[in-house]
Amino acid sequence: MTLRDEIKKAFGENLLKQRRQASETLEGVATKGNMTLRYVQDVEAGNKLPSILTLIKLCDALNITPDKLLLPVLNHYKKLKKTRK
């Protein structure tokens, strides 16, 4: 798996975790974020990585700050970086 794929997977897993903690549905996030249900599903599945604008929309839809979505991914990246040296 490429580093990019690992990051997409980690981001998607964290998005799912944050969505569940917010007791929000996929449909709710899609509607509140003005994006398609399929897109949100793809991000959660680790198939897509959102742009900064979409990241902001996701955070707004979940009523969270960007660090909630990004810090766990950054920590995962740092672990990957150490193991790939």
Secondary structure, DSSP 8 states (H G I E B T S, - for coil): --HHHHHHHHHHHHHHHHHHHTT--HHHHHHHTTS-HHHHHHHHTTS----HHHHHHHHHHHT--HHHHHHHHHHHHHHHHHHT-
